[in-house]
Amino acid sequence: MICIPIVANNLEDALHDTAEASKVADIVELRIDYIKNVDLKRLLEKCTKPVIVTNRPVREGGKFDGSEEERIELLKLALQLQADYVDVEHDSIQHICRGTGRLAHTNKTKLIVSYHNFRETPGDLTDIYKRLSQSGVDIVKIVTYANSITDNVRIYQLLKQSQMPMISFCMGELGIISRILYKRFGSYLTFASLRTGKESAPGQISIHELLNTYQAQKQDKQSSIYGLIGNPVAHSISPIIHNTLFKEMNFNSVYVPFKVDNIGEFIKEFRGLDVKGYSVTIPHKESVVKYLDAVDPIAKKIGAVNTIVNRGGQLVGFNTDCEAAIKVLEGVNQVCSKGERSFVLTKDVHLKGKKVTLIGAGGVARAIAFGLKERQAQITIINRNYERAQSLARDVGCLCKKFDDLQALDTDILINATPVGMFPKINETPFDKNKLKSNMIVFDTIYNPIETKLLHDAKTQGCKTINGLSMFIHQAAAQFKLWTGQMPSVEIIEKIACEKLTMG
């Protein structure tokens, strides 16, 4: 079930938001600690969906600043008014329950005992659960703060062990996946804000995003998990792409963002979730290789992985960036230039003998460099970290130069394979526009924004330009096929991507 908290600070707004929330939520939570001069009876009478009444004190992250006696009296009133659920903090439950009996309420009302930790996910979760489950309530709620992506696995393991209905997830940006995967994890419900700006806790996503991007109502305990490993991941349109494809092609699957700092720890801990496949992006395309069980020969040669497939518990790495980039460079039409198709390349570009300057030495650069080498292009690697440029040049068998040595640029094709210029730092560029010449093709592998500053500058210099969206679309389609065995429609991916990026 999905619960929308009502966090309005006055009665009229609370009534309005409750009516709006009731159209899409399974349950509404009345956060009466937010509402000044609350009329609980009127609010409950107007609710058309089941209601949780919560009166959270400041010590538990709430807004109620009156006396503890006044706060408890409001909770008791909710019981007397037969609210569907009443949420009581773990350190206050003794005021509502006497032993295993309940105080002044009918069997209609279910009691939730809640524990919140806004600092961390503590090591004694099992002990906390045991203590709360013995308090004579119907539902246990344990909500913690994620300081690591792996804290979500601990919540998943706790939910698996629970012998009674339980609400549990992690707060904060690193805990978002536990909110999205609540059905797969086994949580009684999850919370989503009515809209952006109406959150009741950190990391709470909107009901629109939960229903539309993550297809939350279609999930169940058998849903297969896929996701994006990277840092950052908030800018990525991969979740909307792959979740839409899963829906269109009738796969019981969900794709989520994994913001990962320590790739080794992540791979180890998340094996327990049986994730079926991953996309891999900056900065983990190279570092993830040593934590996999096997690597496809092409990806092994490149030394970078952007796709992982779980084959019976064995994690196998692949690289779909290489093929996608070469397709683009050899004549695949670029897409979605400021909302419209842009057919810049009208005939095949033969890469043999072409002078190509490649900016970058990371995972994307490696994939493109090896692809270009196979096409017998003349490659020069440039990178801010010259040692990494030298290392890649040695592996590929090509030239490298320092940025400072480029007094003039003699090249047919310039490729940016760095994140410089990627959203949100859209005013940055990796290259001085005065060194660009009108006879060049400039290809930026970044797809968000569609037109980077580098591409804008290149157009003003008369260059032909290729944005990163075509590459993204073709590598995403290849990923999907590796995971599912079915090739998705490239046109559908293009349509979704253009709509998302042009709408902002």
N, C-alpha and C positions, 0 to 999 in steps of 0.2 A: 504494500500500500504506500501511497505517496501522501505526505502530510504537508500542508502549507501553513506556516506560522503567520499569525496576524500581529504585526508590530506597530500598528497605528498608535498615536499618542492621545487620541480623543475618541469619544464614543461614535460620533457620526462617521469618521473615517474608518473606524473599526468595523462598523456595520456595512459600509460600502465595500471594503476589502474582503470581508467575509463572504458577501454575496458573489463577488468576482471569483474568489478562490474556490467556492463551492461548485463552480461550473467545470473545474478541471481536476480538483483534488479528490482523493478518497476520504481523507480526514482533514479537518481544520484544527489548528492549535490556537486557542485564544491566549495570547501572552498578556494576561491582565496586569502584569507588572509594568507594562509599557503605557497602559491606558489611565489617564487622569480621570478621577471621579467615575470609576467604572460602574456600569449598571449590568451586573452579571446576568440577572434574570432576563432582561431584555435581549441581551446578546444570545443567550441560549435559545430563547424562543424564536429568534430569527434564523437560526442555523438550520440548513436543510441537509447537511452532512454530519456524520459523527464528529464529536468535538472532544479535544483534549484541553482541559483547563490547566494552565501552568501559571504559577505566581513566583517567578524566580527571584531570589534575593541577590543583592550585589555580590556577595561572597561566592555565588555560583554562576557569576557572569550575567545576572539579570539586572532589572531596573528598580525593583521594589526597595524603597528606602525608608519605609515605615518600621514600626516595631515588629518583632517576631510574632507577638501575639496577634496583631492585626493581620499579618500575612497568613497565619494559620487559620484564622477565622474565615477568611475569604475562601480558602481551600475547603474548609468544612461546609461553607455555604454551597460550593460547587457540588459537594456530595449530596447535600439536602435537595438541591435542584435537579439531581439525577443526571448530571453530566455523564457522557459516555465513558470518559476517561478523566482521571485526575492524576497529575504528575506531582510527586512529592519527593523532595531531596532526601538522600540517604540519611542525613543527620537530623531530619525532622520527622521521619516516618513514625517515630514513637508517639508523636502527638496525634496521629491519625489512627494508628492501630494500637490495640491493647492485646498484647500477646499475639495470638494468631487470629483474633477476632477483629472486626472492623467497627469503627465508631460512627454511628448515626448515618448509615447510607444503605441503600437497597442493593440487591444483587446486580442491578442493571449497571452500576458504575464499576469500571475496572480500575484498579490502582496500579500506577507505574511508580516504581522506586528508581530514582535516577542518581547517577554519579557522574560528575564532570571534572575533567582535569585539563585546564587550559594551558598547561606548560609542557606536558609530555605524555607518552604512553608508558605508564609505569610497569615495572617488572612483575608485580604481584596481581595481575589481572584475574587469575583464577581465584585467589583469596578474596578479592573484592566481589567477584561474582557469587561466591559461596555465601558471603556475609549478606549481600543484598537479597539473594534468593530465599534466605531463611526469615525474611521480615514479614511474611504473610501477605504478599501482594500477588497480583496476576501477571505482571510484566516487569522484567528487569531492564533498565536502560544504563549502559556504560558507554560514555562518550569521552574520548581522549584527544590529545593534540599530537599530530604526526610531525616529528622532527626528521624522520627518514621515511622514504617510500616503503621500506620493509615493515614499518609499524602496522601497515594495513594487513600484512600477513598474520600478525599476532592477533588482530581483531577477528580475522577469518577463522583462525584456529580456536579462539574463544567461542565464537558462534557455533562452531561444529560440536563443541563439547556441551553446549547448553541443553538442559533437560526441561526447560520451560520457555515460553515466548520471551524473546529478547530483542531489544533495539540496541544496536551497537555499530559505531563507525568512528572514523577519525576526522577531526576538524583540521582546518588549514589547507593550504594549496596542495600539500603532499598527501592529504587525506581524501581528496575529491573522488578517487577511484572507489573508495569504500562506500561512498554515497551512491555512486552510479550503479555499482555491482551489488546493491543490497539484496536483491533476490538470489543472486548466485551465491552470495555469502551466507544467506539465511537470516537476515535481519527482518524483524516483524514489520518494520516500515522504514522509510527514509524521509528526509525533509528537503523541500525545495522552496526557494523564495517565490513570492508572487511575481516579482520582476526584479531586475537589477536595482539595488539600493534598498530593498526590503528584506535583506538577510537578517536572521536572528543569531547567526554564529559564523565564525570565519570559515571560508571554504564552501559555503552553501551556494549551489548553483540555482539558476532560475528554473521554474517549472517548464518554460518553453524549451530551454536547452535540454533538460532531462527527457522530455517527451519527444522532441523533434530530432535532436542530434543523436541521442543515445537510445531512442526507442524503448524507454524504460518499461512501459506497460507490456511489451512483448517478451521481456526476459522471463526466465524461470531458472530453477536450480540446475537444469541441464544445458543452459546456454554456454556455448564455447566462448572463451575469452581470447581476444587479440588486442594488440596495442602498439603504441609508438614509444620507443625508448629514446630519450634525448634530454637535452637541457640547454636552452629552453624548449618547451613544447606548446605553450599557450597560443602561439601564433599559427600553429599547424591547422590545415584544413583536412588532414587525413581522417579524423574521426567522422566528419560529416560525409566524406567520400565513401569510406568503407562501410559505415553503418547504413548508408542509403543503398549500397550495393547488396549488403546482406538482406535488407528488406525486399528489394526488387527481385532477388534471386532465391528468396525463401530459405535462407539459412538462419538457424536459431543461434545467432552469434552476436557479439557486441565488441566494439573496438574502442579502447580508452587510451588516454595519454598517461604515460609513466614518466614523471620527471625524476631523472636518475642522476645522482652524484657518483656513487660508488658502483660501478658496473659489475664487478666481481661479486660483491655482496648481494646485489639485486638478482643476478642470474641464479645464484645459489638458493636464496630464500624463496624466490617465486617459482621454482620448480614444484613446490608443494601445491601451487594453485593450478597446475596442469594447463598453463597458458598454451594455446594451440599455435600461435605465431606472433611474430613481432616485426614491425618496421624499425629500422635503426637509423638515427640521424645524428647530427653534431651533438656532442663531441666523441661519440662512442663507436663509430664505424670501424676503426682500426683496433681499439683496445678490447672490444668484445670478442674478437677472434679466439683468443687463448682460453676463453671460458666455455667454448662450444665443444660438443662431442665430435662433430665432423664439419668440414668445410668443403663446399663444391670446388672442383679444380680451378674454375675461372676466378672465383672469389679468393681462393688461396693464392693464385698468381698475383692478383691485384693487391692482396693484403688488406682488404676492407670488405665489410659485409653491411648490406642495408636491409636484408631480409633474413629472418630466422623461421624455420619450420620445425614444429615439434612432431617427430616421427616416432610414436610409441615410447615417448619419454626421452628420446635422443634429440638434442637440439642441433640442427644442421643449418649452416650459414650459406647464403647465396648473395650475389650482387646483380641487381637489375638496373643499377645506375648506368653501367657501361653501355649496354645495348641501347638504352633509352637515349642517352646523350648522342651516340653516333647516329641513331635514326634521325634525330633533330638536325644534326650538322649535315647529314647527307641529303636533306631535302624534305623532311616532314614539316608540313606547314605549322607555323606557330599559331597560337590561339589567343583570343580574348585580349586584344590590345585596346585598353580603355573601354571594355564592354563589347567590342566587336572583333570578329575574326580579322586577322591581318596576314595576308598572303605575301610575305616578303620574299620568300624563296620560291621561284616558279619553276626551277629545274634542279636536277640533282647537282650537288656540289661534290666533286671528286676530291677526296682528301689526300690522295697520293701526291707527295711532293709539296703540298701546301705548307707554308710557314705558319705555325700555330704557337701563339704565346699563351701560356696557361698560368693564371694567377692562383696560387694556393698549393698546398702540399698535403692536405688532409684526405679523408676518405673519398669525397666526391672527385677531387683532383686526381687521385690515384686511379679511380675507375675510368675517368675520361682519358688520362694519359696512356693507359694500356690499350684502350680502344683505338686511340689515334695511332699508336705504334703499330698495331695490326694493320691499319690502313696506310701505313708507310708515310705518314705525315712527318714534317720536320718540326720537332717540338722543342720549345724552350720553356723551362719552368722558372717562374719568379715567385718569391715568397718573402714576407717580412722576416721570418725565421730562416736564414740562409742555410743553416745546417739541415733543416727538414727538406728544403728544396734540393740540396745536394744528395740527400739520401734517396729521395724519389727519383731524381735524374739517374742515379746509379742503377736503381732497380729497373727502370724503364729502358735505359740506354739512350739518353738524350742529353741535351744541353741544359744548363741552368745559369741564371744570372742574379745578381743582387738588384734590388729596386734602384739603388743609388747609381748603378752603372748604366741605367737606361736613359742616356741623353736623348736618344731618338728611338722610335719603335718601328722596326722593319718587320712587319708581319701581315699575313693575309687574314688571319682569324685571331681575335682576342677573346679569351674565355675567362670569366670570373667564376672560380670554384671556391670562393670564400663566403662567409656570412656577412661581409661588409656591405651595408645597404639594406639588410633585411629588416623587416618590421620588428620593433618599433623605430629603429635608427635609420629612418628612410632618407635622411639628408646626407648620409655618408656615402663615399665612393672609394673604391680601392685604387683608382687610377686617374691621373691628371688628364682632363679632357683635351688639353692643348697638344697632347701627344697622339691623339686619335686622328686618323686620316680618312678621307671620304671613300677610299677604295677598300676599306676594311669591313669585315663582318664582325660584329660584337655580340657575343652570346653571354648572357648572365644566367647562371643556374638558379638564382633566387626566383621564386614565384610569388612571394608576398613581400612587397607590392609587385603587381604585374609589370609595371614600368619602374625600374629602379632609377636612381640618380645617374648611374653609369649609362643606362640605356637612353635616358633623356639627353644626357650630354652627347652621346654618340649620334643620336638623331640630329642634333643641332650642328654636328660636324659633317653631316651627310653620309654617315655610315649606315649600312644595312644592319638591322638589329634582330636578335632572337631572344625572347624572354624565356624564363625557366619553366613556364607552365606546360609546354609540350613534353619536356623531359619528365616532369613530375607525373603527368598523366600516364605516359607509357611505362614508367617504372612502377607506378601504383597498380596498373592493370596486370603487369607481370607478377607482382607480389601476390595479388589476389588469386591468380591461377596457381601459383606455387602452394598457397594455403589450401585451396578448395578443389583444385583440379578442373575448375571451370574458368574460361576466359570471359571477363566482363566486357560490356560495351564501352569502348573508348569514348564514344559519343556521349554516353550518359555521364561518364566521369568528367568530361569536358564541360558539359552543361552545368553540373553541380558546382564544379570549381569556379566557373565564370560567374555564376550567380552569387556564390559566397564572397568571392573577392571583389566584385564590382559593387556589391551591396555594402561591403565593409563589415 
